[in-house]
Amino acid sequence: MGSTVLFTVVADATAVDRTVAYARRSARDAARELDAPVTLRVRCPDERTRTRVAGLLADPPGGVTVAVEAATDTERDLLAAVRATAPRVVLLDTGVDAEIERALRGAGVLTERVPVDRERRPRRLVHRAGVARFTATFLLSYGFYLALGDPTAPFDLVTGAASAGLVAALLAGTLFEEPPTVRRSLPRFVRAALFLPYLLWEVVRANLAVAAVVLRPSLPIDPATVEVPLEGRGRFERALLANAITLTPGTLSVDVTEEALLVHTLTAGSREELETGSLARAVRFVFEGRS
């Protein structure tokens, strides 16, 4: 069976990341659904965009091959290119003219627009600091400062308070998505204390596994990328999971959106460990408990 082609047209330079991420997921899902190789062809308006897209697709999912080209398309050129490849579907980004879409459909080509949720407002990065946010930021910063220094030394106590005050004044409005409360924050700190030894154990296990791979003469590495779903996770939770994965040797968080975390894995073993979801469940436990 020949490979199925997904043809993607990029025209909006500001939406390249979103378009490529959607095309990548579509190609991955098609390869799994059809259990056959899929070729993802991406047509870019210029060489700069082509270089950007090629970098984003440098490590495609299993079963997917990538072809990226730059071409200044007229409607006739694009129709000829599409007919030559006979794609399963043509994905069009937000910058592609509606006339081109109508021409493709008139030629019997199945088209799909890369979805854009225009009604969705991005989460605010800066909030009104307030007393709760300022106090929590101050205490966290002060505690961290004293943990690195000497909590019995007057100099550290004074300079720590000054430093924590400055950090709280600058970052209190960005650190917490919701105003922290004792009822919500205290259980999370307790669960975080339980999570820390678990994370250290996972780091040790992953170090030993990677060392075993590196020391074997055959060097059995199998690099690939996988996506970890992030739906329903807050900004803090996504950041903690991404950093926990990066701290674990053999896995590296390379991109994050509100929907998924893209992770590069070194071996099939590290990939399987990641796909079991144990680390993701442990991070969720910190924020939500056993529920």
C-alpha positions as semicolon CSV with decimal commas, in nm:
position;residue;x (nm);y (nm);z (nm)
1;M;0,000;0,000;0,000
2;G;0,133;0,342;-0,095
3;S;0,157;0,613;0,161
4;T;-0,137;0,843;0,232
5;V;-0,065;1,212;0,178
6;L;-0,179;1,498;0,398
7;F;-0,117;1,824;0,214
8;T;-0,086;2,133;0,434
9;V;-0,081;2,490;0,305
10;V;0,083;2,750;0,529
11;A;0,013;3,114;0,449
12;D;-0,017;3,289;0,787
13;A;0,332;3,334;0,934
14;T;0,188;3,422;1,275
15;A;0,006;3,089;1,298
16;V;0,287;2,856;1,187
17;D;0,328;2,679;1,522
18;R;-0,044;2,612;1,560
19;T;-0,084;2,497;1,200
20;V;0,215;2,262;1,214
21;A;0,106;2,117;1,549
22;Y;-0,241;2,044;1,408
23;A;-0,099;1,892;1,088
24;R;0,141;1,680;1,293
25;R;-0,140;1,542;1,507
26;S;-0,355;1,477;1,201
27;A;-0,074;1,282;1,031
28;R;-0,005;1,082;1,346
29;D;-0,373;0,995;1,388
30;A;-0,405;0,898;1,021
31;A;-0,102;0,668;1,044
32;R;-0,254;0,496;1,348
33;E;-0,603;0,477;1,201
34;L;-0,490;0,336;0,867
35;D;-0,197;0,136;1,007
36;A;-0,002;0,255;0,704
37;P;0,270;0,511;0,627
38;V;0,161;0,872;0,591
39;T;0,343;1,153;0,413
40;L;0,287;1,502;0,548
41;R;0,359;1,756;0,272
42;V;0,376;2,119;0,382
43;R;0,378;2,404;0,132
44;C;0,517;2,733;0,265
45;P;0,505;3,083;0,115
46;D;0,879;3,154;0,151
47;E;1,213;3,003;0,248
48;R;1,209;3,151;0,597
49;T;0,878;2,986;0,679
50;R;0,999;2,662;0,521
51;T;1,302;2,659;0,752
52;R;1,078;2,722;1,053
53;V;0,838;2,443;0,957
54;A;1,122;2,200;0,883
55;G;1,258;2,264;1,233
56;L;0,920;2,203;1,394
57;L;0,882;1,875;1,205
58;A;1,243;1,758;1,243
59;D;1,129;1,466;1,459
60;P;0,795;1,341;1,315
61;P;0,575;1,076;1,478
62;G;0,623;0,710;1,395
63;G;0,490;0,613;1,054
64;V;0,499;0,972;0,927
65;T;0,746;1,113;0,674
66;V;0,770;1,486;0,610
67;A;0,828;1,689;0,295
68;V;0,847;2,068;0,329
69;E;0,875;2,302;0,033
70;A;0,863;2,674;-0,035
71;A;0,652;2,798;-0,324
72;T;0,478;3,124;-0,411
73;D;0,145;2,976;-0,506
74;T;-0,104;3,101;-0,753
75;E;-0,435;2,921;-0,751
76;R;-0,332;2,724;-1,062
77;D;0,006;2,624;-0,912
78;L;-0,153;2,497;-0,595
79;L;-0,418;2,300;-0,781
80;A;-0,146;2,138;-0,994
81;A;0,060;2,048;-0,686
82;V;-0,242;1,901;-0,510
83;R;-0,344;1,695;-0,814
84;A;0,011;1,562;-0,846
85;T;0,011;1,427;-0,491
86;A;-0,355;1,315;-0,468
87;P;-0,377;1,386;-0,094
88;R;-0,632;1,242;0,144
89;V;-0,708;1,593;0,268
90;V;-0,566;1,944;0,225
91;L;-0,526;2,136;0,549
92;L;-0,551;2,513;0,505
93;D;-0,436;2,761;0,765
94;T;-0,608;3,087;0,850
95;G;-0,415;3,287;0,589
96;V;-0,525;3,089;0,283
97;D;-0,769;3,283;0,068
98;A;-1,129;3,157;0,055
99;E;-1,113;3,161;-0,327
100;I;-0,838;2,897;-0,319
101;E;-1,044;2,685;-0,082
102;R;-1,345;2,705;-0,315
103;A;-1,127;2,617;-0,615
104;L;-0,991;2,310;-0,438
105;R;-1,336;2,195;-0,341
106;G;-1,460;2,260;-0,693
107;A;-1,186;2,025;-0,817
108;G;-1,317;1,753;-0,584
109;V;-1,044;1,793;-0,321
110;L;-1,134;1,742;0,044
111;T;-1,022;2,048;0,241
112;E;-1,013;2,130;0,611
113;R;-0,936;2,456;0,786
114;V;-0,698;2,445;1,079
115;P;-0,938;2,519;1,367
116;V;-0,910;2,849;1,548
117;D;-1,100;2,911;1,870
118;R;-1,151;3,283;1,829
119;E;-1,388;3,319;2,124
120;R;-1,138;3,178;2,366
121;R;-0,945;3,441;2,555
122;P;-0,591;3,361;2,663
123;R;-0,539;3,324;3,033
124;R;-0,412;3,634;3,203
125;L;-0,048;3,615;3,296
126;V;-0,065;3,908;3,535
127;H;-0,329;3,927;3,808
128;R;-0,402;4,180;4,076
129;A;-0,149;4,090;4,344
130;G;-0,361;4,129;4,656
131;V;-0,262;4,045;5,012
132;A;-0,293;3,666;4,972
133;R;-0,074;3,649;4,662
134;F;0,184;3,889;4,808
135;T;0,205;3,705;5,141
136;A;0,234;3,362;4,980
137;T;0,502;3,479;4,738
138;F;0,694;3,645;5,021
139;L;0,684;3,334;5,241
140;L;0,789;3,103;4,958
141;S;1,079;3,329;4,861
142;Y;1,186;3,385;5,222
143;G;1,176;3,013;5,300
144;F;1,379;2,929;4,990
145;Y;1,636;3,197;5,074
146;L;1,680;3,070;5,429
147;A;1,700;2,709;5,310
148;L;2,000;2,808;5,097
149;G;2,159;3,015;5,375
150;D;2,170;3,008;5,754
151;P;1,828;3,063;5,915
152;T;1,995;3,147;6,248
153;A;2,223;3,421;6,112
154;P;2,085;3,777;6,156
155;F;2,243;3,885;5,826
156;D;2,058;3,610;5,634
157;L;1,733;3,687;5,813
158;V;1,749;4,056;5,718
159;T;1,875;4,016;5,361
160;G;1,633;3,727;5,307
161;A;1,340;3,942;5,414
162;A;1,453;4,224;5,184
163;S;1,501;3,989;4,890
164;A;1,169;3,813;4,951
165;G;0,992;4,148;4,971
166;L;1,138;4,254;4,638
167;V;1,044;3,922;4,473
168;A;0,691;3,945;4,612
169;A;0,653;4,303;4,490
170;L;0,761;4,206;4,139
171;L;0,609;3,859;4,097
172;A;0,309;3,832;4,328
173;G;0,076;3,913;4,039
174;T;0,214;3,639;3,813
175;L;0,297;3,350;4,043
176;F;-0,051;3,226;4,137
177;E;-0,344;3,173;3,901
178;E;-0,586;3,188;4,196
179;P;-0,544;3,371;4,527
180;P;-0,389;3,110;4,760
181;T;-0,578;3,001;5,070
182;V;-0,461;2,798;5,367
183;R;-0,734;2,540;5,306
184;R;-0,622;2,478;4,948
185;S;-0,248;2,542;4,973
186;L;-0,158;2,349;5,290
187;P;-0,273;2,008;5,158
188;R;-0,086;2,078;4,835
189;F;0,236;2,146;5,024
190;V;0,193;1,820;5,216
191;R;0,130;1,627;4,896
192;A;0,427;1,802;4,730
193;A;0,646;1,682;5,017
194;L;0,528;1,327;4,941
195;F;0,585;1,379;4,569
196;L;0,947;1,492;4,606
197;P;1,095;1,153;4,715
198;Y;0,890;0,982;4,445
199;L;1,037;1,217;4,184
200;L;1,391;1,160;4,316
201;W;1,335;0,784;4,293
202;E;1,214;0,819;3,933
203;V;1,524;1,027;3,851
204;V;1,750;0,758;4,000
205;R;1,571;0,481;3,809
206;A;1,591;0,673;3,483
207;N;1,961;0,747;3,539
208;L;2,034;0,377;3,584
209;A;1,829;0,286;3,276
210;V;2,004;0,543;3,057
211;A;2,345;0,441;3,192
212;A;2,269;0,078;3,105
213;V;2,180;0,180;2,751
214;V;2,489;0,398;2,707
215;L;2,724;0,129;2,841
216;R;2,590;-0,143;2,613
217;P;2,809;-0,185;2,303
218;S;2,505;-0,198;2,073
219;L;2,378;0,138;2,211
220;P;2,007;0,045;2,172
221;I;1,859;0,393;2,149
222;D;1,531;0,456;1,969
223;P;1,456;0,832;1,977
224;A;1,101;0,944;1,913
225;T;0,853;1,204;2,034
226;V;0,525;1,143;2,213
227;E;0,246;1,370;2,328
228;V;0,123;1,381;2,686
229;P;-0,236;1,513;2,715
230;L;-0,272;1,823;2,932
231;E;-0,644;1,897;2,910
232;G;-0,781;2,032;3,235
233;R;-0,442;2,103;3,392
234;G;-0,358;2,447;3,526
235;R;-0,051;2,653;3,440
236;F;0,138;2,546;3,753
237;E;0,051;2,182;3,698
238;R;0,166;2,190;3,335
239;A;0,492;2,356;3,437
240;L;0,558;2,103;3,715
241;L;0,490;1,807;3,486
242;A;0,709;1,948;3,206
243;N;0,999;2,009;3,444
244;A;0,959;1,673;3,617
245;I;0,978;1,499;3,280
246;T;1,287;1,699;3,181
247;L;1,457;1,618;3,512
248;T;1,411;1,248;3,441
249;P;1,698;1,132;3,213
250;G;1,585;0,986;2,882
251;T;1,293;1,227;2,840
252;L;1,291;1,595;2,747
253;S;0,994;1,834;2,726
254;V;1,033;2,026;2,400
255;D;0,699;2,204;2,353
256;V;0,388;2,271;2,558
257;T;0,039;2,395;2,479
258;E;-0,282;2,394;2,681
259;E;-0,377;2,067;2,509
260;A;-0,059;1,857;2,507
261;L;0,305;1,835;2,607
262;L;0,548;1,723;2,336
263;V;0,823;1,506;2,484
264;H;1,136;1,367;2,319
265;T;1,220;1,017;2,443
266;L;1,557;0,845;2,403
267;T;1,455;0,479;2,428
268;A;1,147;0,263;2,392
269;G;1,166;0,196;2,767
270;S;1,153;0,564;2,859
271;R;0,864;0,605;2,615
272;E;0,671;0,321;2,775
273;E;0,731;0,462;3,121
274;L;0,598;0,798;3,006
275;E;0,293;0,650;2,836
276;T;0,189;0,461;3,150
277;G;0,111;0,804;3,294
278;S;0,246;0,734;3,644
279;L;0,442;1,060;3,660
280;A;0,146;1,260;3,525
281;R;-0,080;1,101;3,788
282;A;0,171;1,182;4,062
283;V;0,177;1,548;3,954
284;R;-0,203;1,558;3,948
285;F;-0,204;1,412;4,299
286;V;-0,006;1,714;4,420
287;F;-0,276;1,952;4,298
288;E;-0,596;1,752;4,336
289;G;-0,528;1,472;4,582
290;R;-0,660;1,121;4,526
291;S;-0,968;1,254;4,347
